[in-house]
């Protein structure tokens, strides 16, 4: 996970981009992921590709959505690949991505950008995202569904915040679950949680506090994620936090 972490200061060498543009792009990515019914792992992998690419390449603001579209296309092909007999669950086509971008880019432009992004990432695509760590930590509470759903909400909150760029996915997942556990089960951070996560309570509290701060300003900090998790499908997780 350390090898594939982006440079947390990459915006310093971007001439036209600023940090406030990143969550705007990522909220669009969240909407694309929902509309195409992609796996949560695809979302986090996509964010990793975007941040790593921008850590290595300076781009114009006009190309930012192309970077996002290309990243979600590559991430989906990596995560969503299935045997041919399960075609109904196959990765989205490049045409689907073009459609989701309202025709802002052509098929040829995305395919060309795909080749370039893959080379910039040095074809290193198998990043262990926070979902894999979240599953392991959930074992400490017998995979309690409500706690896991709330933790997933907190994970998506973190991708919108520049302060989390460059942070190991294992501690992000642990902090999200630590906070969800405190709100739902309130069992305390037991030795089982420490063993499954690899982190103590004191190590997680600073990041958990930051997540709480983000949730206090949810409709400005992450409006799309907030309304997504306010739905019945996600057990009204975001509104539960507000209450």
PLY file of the C-alpha trace (Angstrom):
ply
format ascii 1.0
element vertex 243
property float x
property float y
property float z
element edge 242
property int vertex1
property int vertex2
end_header
0.00 0.00 0.00
2.94 2.36 0.60
4.41 1.91 -2.87
1.26 3.14 -4.62
0.45 6.13 -2.40
0.28 9.47 -4.28
2.25 12.58 -3.40
0.13 14.52 -0.89
1.64 17.78 -2.16
1.04 17.15 -5.87
-1.18 20.19 -6.27
1.88 22.38 -5.61
3.21 21.61 -9.09
-0.14 21.87 -10.87
-0.31 25.25 -12.62
-4.03 25.45 -13.43
-5.53 23.07 -10.87
-6.48 23.83 -7.27
-7.59 21.55 -4.45
-11.21 22.73 -4.58
-11.51 21.24 -8.08
-10.72 17.72 -6.88
-13.95 17.09 -4.88
-15.99 18.48 -7.78
-14.45 15.83 -10.03
-14.83 13.10 -7.42
-18.51 13.85 -6.83
-19.04 13.30 -10.55
-17.09 10.04 -10.24
-19.36 8.97 -7.34
-22.40 9.61 -9.53
-20.90 7.65 -12.42
-20.16 4.75 -10.10
-23.76 4.71 -8.86
-25.34 4.97 -12.30
-23.18 2.19 -13.71
-23.60 0.04 -10.56
-19.87 -0.37 -10.11
-18.27 -1.94 -7.04
-17.10 0.28 -4.16
-13.57 -0.99 -4.79
-13.72 0.57 -8.26
-14.42 4.00 -6.80
-11.44 3.95 -4.43
-9.15 2.47 -7.08
-10.20 5.24 -9.46
-9.35 7.92 -6.88
-5.93 6.35 -6.38
-5.27 6.42 -10.13
-6.32 10.08 -10.38
-4.11 11.19 -7.49
-1.11 9.15 -8.64
-1.45 10.39 -12.21
-1.64 14.02 -11.08
1.38 13.40 -8.85
3.38 12.72 -11.99
1.77 14.82 -14.71
0.84 18.50 -14.91
-2.41 19.02 -16.81
-4.71 21.85 -17.86
-8.00 22.34 -16.06
-9.79 21.46 -19.29
-8.36 17.94 -19.14
-9.37 17.20 -15.55
-12.65 15.46 -16.39
-10.84 13.41 -19.04
-8.43 12.23 -16.33
-11.37 11.23 -14.14
-13.22 9.49 -16.98
-10.10 7.58 -17.97
-9.36 6.57 -14.39
-12.86 5.19 -13.78
-12.67 3.33 -17.11
-9.36 1.67 -16.18
-10.45 0.96 -12.60
-13.69 -0.63 -13.78
-11.85 -2.88 -16.22
-9.52 -3.96 -13.43
-12.15 -4.51 -10.71
-15.28 -5.44 -12.64
-13.82 -8.06 -14.99
-15.89 -11.25 -14.97
-16.13 -14.43 -17.06
-17.99 -14.05 -20.38
-21.05 -15.98 -19.20
-21.76 -13.18 -16.70
-21.99 -10.43 -19.30
-24.74 -8.62 -17.41
-22.10 -7.78 -14.79
-19.34 -6.89 -17.24
-17.31 -3.67 -17.01
-18.76 -0.54 -18.65
-17.76 0.10 -22.24
-15.85 3.17 -23.29
-19.13 4.29 -24.87
-20.78 4.20 -21.43
-18.05 6.46 -20.07
-18.42 8.88 -22.99
-22.18 9.01 -22.35
-21.67 9.71 -18.64
-19.44 12.63 -19.60
-22.22 14.14 -21.75
-20.07 13.74 -24.82
-17.33 16.01 -23.52
-14.78 13.56 -24.89
-14.81 11.07 -27.73
-14.13 7.35 -27.61
-10.78 7.87 -29.34
-9.75 10.55 -26.84
-10.49 8.29 -23.86
-8.69 5.32 -25.42
-5.66 7.49 -26.16
-5.78 8.87 -22.60
-6.05 5.32 -21.27
-2.78 4.32 -22.91
-1.05 7.44 -21.60
-2.37 7.03 -18.04
-1.33 3.38 -17.94
2.20 4.36 -18.94
2.32 7.14 -16.34
1.16 4.66 -13.68
3.78 2.22 -14.97
0.98 -0.37 -15.31
0.87 -0.73 -11.52
-2.87 -1.10 -11.01
-3.37 -3.54 -8.13
-3.61 -1.08 -5.25
-5.00 -2.57 -1.98
-7.77 -0.07 -1.31
-9.59 0.62 1.97
-12.42 -1.83 1.25
-10.10 -4.81 1.58
-8.94 -3.58 4.98
-12.51 -2.76 6.03
-13.58 -6.34 5.41
-10.80 -7.62 7.65
-11.61 -5.19 10.47
-15.33 -6.04 10.26
-14.49 -9.56 11.36
-14.03 -8.23 14.90
-17.79 -7.51 15.05
-18.96 -10.53 13.04
-19.40 -8.35 9.95
-22.20 -6.24 11.45
-24.01 -4.75 8.44
-25.06 -1.42 9.94
-21.55 -0.71 11.21
-19.97 -1.63 7.88
-22.42 0.55 5.93
-21.71 3.52 8.16
-17.97 2.90 7.79
-18.38 2.91 4.00
-20.02 6.31 4.24
-17.07 7.60 6.24
-14.68 6.15 3.66
-16.39 8.07 0.87
-16.31 11.21 3.01
-12.52 10.92 3.25
-11.93 10.81 -0.51
-13.35 14.33 -0.77
-10.78 15.78 1.61
-7.31 16.80 0.45
-5.88 16.15 3.92
-6.29 12.41 3.40
-4.34 12.30 0.12
-1.18 10.31 0.69
-2.58 8.44 3.71
-2.38 4.65 3.90
-5.72 2.98 3.06
-5.36 0.67 6.05
-5.51 3.51 8.58
-8.31 5.26 6.67
-10.38 2.07 6.82
-9.53 1.56 10.48
-10.49 5.14 11.42
-13.76 4.87 9.49
-14.63 1.63 11.23
-13.50 2.93 14.62
-15.93 5.83 14.28
-18.77 3.64 12.96
-18.28 1.17 15.79
-18.46 3.98 18.35
-21.76 5.21 16.87
-23.49 1.87 16.33
-22.17 -0.88 18.59
-20.12 1.20 21.03
-18.20 -1.86 22.15
-14.99 0.07 22.56
-11.82 -0.58 20.54
-11.11 -4.08 21.79
-7.97 -6.20 21.38
-9.80 -7.95 18.53
-10.21 -4.62 16.72
-6.55 -3.77 17.27
-5.53 -7.18 15.96
-7.77 -7.04 12.87
-6.93 -3.43 12.01
-3.33 -3.16 13.14
-4.04 0.19 14.85
-4.68 1.32 18.40
-7.34 3.77 19.52
-4.82 6.58 20.01
-3.52 6.11 16.46
-7.02 6.41 14.99
-8.48 9.27 17.00
-6.92 12.17 14.99
-8.28 10.89 11.66
-11.63 9.97 13.22
-11.90 13.51 14.60
-11.24 14.92 11.14
-14.01 12.74 9.66
-16.44 14.03 12.29
-15.54 17.60 11.36
-16.25 16.83 7.70
-19.64 15.34 8.59
-20.65 18.43 10.56
-20.47 20.34 7.28
-21.67 17.46 5.11
-23.88 19.37 2.66
-20.98 21.62 1.70
-18.10 19.16 2.11
-19.64 16.14 0.34
-23.25 16.82 -0.78
-23.46 14.02 -3.37
-22.08 11.44 -0.94
-24.40 12.73 1.80
-27.56 12.35 -0.28
-26.41 8.99 -1.62
-26.05 7.60 1.90
-29.27 9.25 3.05
-31.19 6.72 0.97
-32.84 3.56 2.27
-30.42 1.47 0.22
-27.61 2.62 2.51
-29.62 2.44 5.75
-29.88 6.25 5.90
-26.28 6.25 7.15
-25.54 9.93 6.56
-28.71 11.17 8.25
-28.04 8.78 11.14
-24.73 10.59 11.70
-26.49 13.96 11.68
-28.95 12.77 14.30
0 1
1 2
2 3
3 4
4 5
5 6
6 7
7 8
8 9
9 10
10 11
11 12
12 13
13 14
14 15
15 16
16 17
17 18
18 19
19 20
20 21
21 22
22 23
23 24
24 25
25 26
26 27
27 28
28 29
29 30
30 31
31 32
32 33
33 34
34 35
35 36
36 37
37 38
38 39
39 40
40 41
41 42
42 43
43 44
44 45
45 46
46 47
47 48
48 49
49 50
50 51
51 52
52 53
53 54
54 55
55 56
56 57
57 58
58 59
59 60
60 61
61 62
62 63
63 64
64 65
65 66
66 67
67 68
68 69
69 70
70 71
71 72
72 73
73 74
74 75
75 76
76 77
77 78
78 79
79 80
80 81
81 82
82 83
83 84
84 85
85 86
86 87
87 88
88 89
89 90
90 91
91 92
92 93
93 94
94 95
95 96
96 97
97 98
98 99
99 100
100 101
101 102
102 103
103 104
104 105
105 106
106 107
107 108
108 109
109 110
110 111
111 112
112 113
113 114
114 115
115 116
116 117
117 118
118 119
119 120
120 121
121 122
122 123
123 124
124 125
125 126
126 127
127 128
128 129
129 130
130 131
131 132
132 133
133 134
134 135
135 136
136 137
137 138
138 139
139 140
140 141
141 142
142 143
143 144
144 145
145 146
146 147
147 148
148 149
149 150
150 151
151 152
152 153
153 154
154 155
155 156
156 157
157 158
158 159
159 160
160 161
161 162
162 163
163 164
164 165
165 166
166 167
167 168
168 169
169 170
170 171
171 172
172 173
173 174
174 175
175 176
176 177
177 178
178 179
179 180
180 181
181 182
182 183
183 184
184 185
185 186
186 187
187 188
188 189
189 190
190 191
191 192
192 193
193 194
194 195
195 196
196 197
197 198
198 199
199 200
200 201
201 202
202 203
203 204
204 205
205 206
206 207
207 208
208 209
209 210
210 211
211 212
212 213
213 214
214 215
215 216
216 217
217 218
218 219
219 220
220 221
221 222
222 223
223 224
224 225
225 226
226 227
227 228
228 229
229 230
230 231
231 232
232 233
233 234
234 235
235 236
236 237
237 238
238 239
239 240
240 241
241 242
